[in-house]
Every structure is written in C-alpha cells, then in structure tokens.
Amino acid sequence: MDDADSSTPPGDEEQADDSLDEADIHDVLRNERRRLALERLRDGDGPESVGDLAEHIAEIESGESPPPKNVRQSVYISLHQTHLPKLDSLRIVAYDSRAKTVSLGSSAAELDYFLDDAEPTQAPFALLSLATCLAGLALLVAGWMGVPVIDRVDPRLVAGLALTAVAVVASAELGLRTRSRT
C-alpha cells in the first residue's frame, strides 16, 4: 500500500469510486429531456410513472396541454429505451422498467450543483453594473446642466471612470462564472 492509499480514510475509497465523473455529468445534462426528467423528479415527492413523466416533458416540448399523442409517444419511447436506462446505470435515478416507475437515485445529489440556477450571483452583478452606469450618466447630466463643482470635471473623465467600473464588475462576474464551471 503506498502513501496515497494510506491517507484515504477507511470507507471513503468506495465513496470516491462511486462518485460521478464530471464528463458523465455533462453528458447527462447535455440532453434536454434528461434535464427535464431530473427537474421533475427533484420537484416531486417520490416515484413517478414513466407515462406521467413523458406527459410532463411532452407538454413542455409541444407547449400544449394535453400534448399531441405523437409527441407524448416519442418522449415515452426515448425515456424508456435511452434516457432512463442511462440515468439508472449511473445511479442518478432508480428505474424499474417492469413497473415503469422512476425515482431519484443515490447519485442524484451530485447533479444539484449543475442543475441549480446561478441567478442569485447574477442579480448582484447586474444591479451593480446598472447602478454604476446610472451614476455615471447622472454625473454627466449634472455636469452638462452646470451643477457647481461637477461642471468643472471633464465629462470624458466621468465616462472613463464609469466604463472602467462596469468593466471591472463584468470581469469579476466572468471570472466567477468561469471558475464555477471548472
């Protein structure tokens, strides 16, 4: 046994071997039907029939309720033959092909990070960018209107500072998004 093996606590070796590979996660989430199925199962209270799951996805895809029969059948067949077996093999769902039921599996929680929207981090950056732009515009207008002290500041300086601040905020947001994807 080498040093790398001896540093792993007992019992954690199996857990590390059971975790999903990031390439598998991205492959799973690349397909819209799999994402919709997982979102529905995450929002539900327990096992769901494949028929109900297909109905839900077909409604979203077609924009009709009830969805057309051919769309519902297409979704059902692809779930049954392709998507659910793939998710089951990765333990993301537990699929009973005989009973035609599906529920979240033991590895489903590993996808939470990728499925959760990043909107909470987007809003502060968007608000900060908007506030910076509005402050810059207000200073420019105040200067043009002859507001004392502000009218002595070169409008190019105000515009340059406002644009620099927006660029810094945008760079910070881009950096956070890039870091969260790796």
N, C-alpha and C positions, 0 to 999 in steps of 0.2 A: 504494500500500500504506500503510495507516495504522499507528499505533504499536502497536495491539493485535495486528495481524498480524505485525509485525516482531519482537515479543517471543516468539513461538512458535518453538521450535527446529525446524529442518527435519526432516521426517519425523513429527513429533508431530501435525501437523494431521490427517493421515489417521487416526492412532490415536484422537484426540479425536472425530472424526466417526464412528468405528466403535464407540465405546462405547455401551452400552445406556442408554436413557433410564430414569430411576427409575420413571416411570409404567409403562413396559413391564415392568420387573422385577416391580413389584407386581401388574400384570395377570397375568403368567405365574404367579406364586406364589400367586395367589388361588385357583387351581383345585387341588384335592386330587390328582387323577390326574396332573397335570403335576408337582407336588411329589414324588409317589411315584416317578414315572418318573425324575426327576432324581436323587433319592436313590439309587435302584437303580443308575443309571449311574455315579454318583460312587463307589459302593461296589464296583463291578465292575472287571474287569481290561481291558476293551476293548469292542468292538462286541457288541451283544446283538440277538437276533432279536426282532421285534415280538411274535411269539407268546409267547416266554418272558417278555417284559416284561408283556404282558397277563395271563399266567398269575399272575405275582407280584402284580400290583395286584389282580386278581380275588380272590386268596386273602386279601389284607388286607381288602378291602371286604366279602367274604362271611364271613370268619372260618372258612372251610372249606378243607381241603386233601384232594383237589383241589377247586377251586371249581366251582360249578354251571356247566354249559355256557352257559346264557343270560347269566350274569354275565360269564364269560370273553369271549363274543362281543360283548357290549355294550362292554366295556373295549377289546377289539381294534379294533372299528369306530371308537370315539371317538378312540383313539390315532392310527389310520391316517388318518382323514378330517379331524380337527380339531387335536388337540394336537401331534402330531409335526410336521406342516407349519408350524404357528405357531412352534414352537421352532426349527425349521430356518430359517425366514425371518429369525429374529433371531440366527442363528448360535450358538444355545445348544446345539443338537445338530446332528449331521450325519445326516440321514435319507435312506436310499436306499430309495425307495418301490418300486423294482423288485425288489431283493434282500430287501426287508423287514427291513433291519438298521438299527440306530441306535447312535450313539456320541456322546460329548460333543463339542461344537463349540468353536470358537475363543473364543466369548464366555462359555462356561460358568463360568469362574473369577469373573466379575463377580457371580455369584449366591452365591458362597461365604459372603460376609458375612451375607447374609439367610437362608441355609439353616442355618448353624451355630447350634446352640442357645446360649442365653445363660446356661445353667446355671452355668458357672464363676463368673459375677458374682452369681448369685442366692444361692449357698450361703453366702458370707461374710456377706452382709447378713442372711440368715435366722439364721445362728449368732449373729451379734452381737445381733440382736433377742431371740433366745431367752436368751442369756446375761444381757442387761440385765433382762429380765423375771424370770429366776430369782434374780438378785442382789437385785432389789427385793423379791421375795417372801421371800427368806431374811432380809433386814433387817427386814421387817415381823414375821415369825415370831419372830426373835431379840428384837425389842422387846417383843412380847407375852409372851414367856417370861421376861422380866426379865433378859436378859443385860446386865451392867454397861456403862455408857456408852451403849449402843444404846437401852436402855429410856428414856433421857432425851430421845431425839429424837422429835419429833412424827411419828406414823405418816402423817399427811397430807403432811408434807414428803417422806418417803421415797417414798410413792406418787406424788407430783407429780414428783419428780426422775426416778423410773423411767419414768413415762409420757412425760416430756419427752425423755428419751434415746431411747426407742423411736420417738417422733415424728420426731426428727432423723434416725435411721437410715432410717426409712421414706421420709422426704422425699429423702434422698440417693439411695436406690435409685430412686425415682420419677424424680428428675431425670436420673439416668444412663440409665434406660430411654427417657425422652422424648428426650434428646439423641442416643441411638444410632439412633433411628428417623427423625431428620430429616437 
